[in-house]
Amino acid sequence: MATLQLPPGLEYNGQLVETSNGGVSDWVAYKKVKLYTNAFVILNDAKVLLGYKKRGFGTGLWNGFGGKVDPGETPLQAAVRELEEEAGIEAPLEHCGVLFFVVDGADAAFHIDIFRADEYTGTVSETDEMRPEWFSVQKELLPLTNPQTTADHDHDHAANPQATEEEGPEPETEGLPLPDIPLKQMWADDEFWMPLMFSRRFFVGRADFDADDKMLKWWFAAAPASLS
Ligand SMILES: CNc1ncnc2c1ncn2[C@@H]1O[C@H](COP(=O)(O)OP(=O)(O)OP(=O)(O)O)[C@@H](O)[C@H]1O
């Protein structure tokens, strides 16, 4: 497989397959880079915990839980701390991707380590920064870029139409119809990499935004095979 040329700001040593790209021709120059984290709890590959950002960068948007990596912290330590601070829970986080954003007007580019977990402990709680809520992963965000997985889903249903989805034991969501992931109230890049996260393929990507948060240029790629 030919080695892919990654956009400035990203590094990755393994094999990658480009999954999407578009927008204007040139990446925006940046002077400084700050390290961030973003963490997602995904239950039964079917529902995800997001937080409504009440203050600071990205106010009014739904996102995972995360923030700046403090001096002396590893990104994993920062991700665990931010998940506890913003949602009140602990989770066995696994590194599942790296994103790089340049936003016009921000003082530095964002280098964001993305983490995911299939389970959590504690009680999901609203904080002064985030209002957490569970969402159902809609079909459009299931791994279209991984035909094998899509075919498997279809096959399972065809083979056993009576099969019921296994429901998680989590009291917060039991019996309640959940809303779909609110893509229109999220950063525009999310729809490009979330399917890769839901399919457990390690992903990397970059997106540049103008001062009105409009996405100007983007590029995403993923490892050919799933993490586990
Ligand atoms: C541009 N496209 C983007 N798409 C998706 N997610 C994005 C993002 N750009 C930033 N993010 C995330 O937004 C949070 C900001 O963190 P932010 O609240 O500013 O950090 P932190 O909690 O340390 O701030 P305080 O200084 O304590 O307020 C952090 O999770 C980071 O990963």
The ligand as a Gaussian input file, in Angstrom:
#p B3LYP/6-31G(d) Opt

LIG

0 1
 C      -12.851000      22.507000      15.457000
 N      -13.444000      21.222000      15.495000
 C      -13.628000      20.488000      16.605000
 N      -14.380000      19.376000      16.477000
 C      -14.649000      18.610000      17.528000
 N      -14.200000      18.861000      18.782000
 C      -13.434000      19.966000      18.952000
 C      -13.104000      20.809000      17.895000
 N      -12.320000      21.788000      18.402000
 C      -12.178000      21.589000      19.716000
 N      -12.836000      20.471000      20.067000
 C      -12.976000      19.947000      21.421000
 O      -13.542000      21.003000      22.168000
 C      -13.122000      20.922000      23.522000
 C      -12.494000      22.251000      23.863000
 O      -11.991000      22.198000      25.135000
 P      -12.075000      23.421000      26.168000
 O      -13.391000      23.382000      26.838000
 O      -11.698000      24.665000      25.466000
 O      -10.937000      22.978000      27.124000
 P      -10.876000      23.036000      28.706000
 O      -11.999000      22.211000      29.285000
 O       -9.501000      22.655000      29.102000
 O      -11.164000      24.544000      28.878000
 P      -11.216000      25.514000      30.116000
 O      -10.051000      26.404000      29.886000
 O      -11.123000      24.643000      31.343000
 O      -12.553000      26.192000      29.941000
 C      -12.146000      19.765000      23.602000
 O      -12.858000      18.611000      24.032000
 C      -11.724000      19.602000      22.160000
 O      -11.325000      18.280000      21.946000

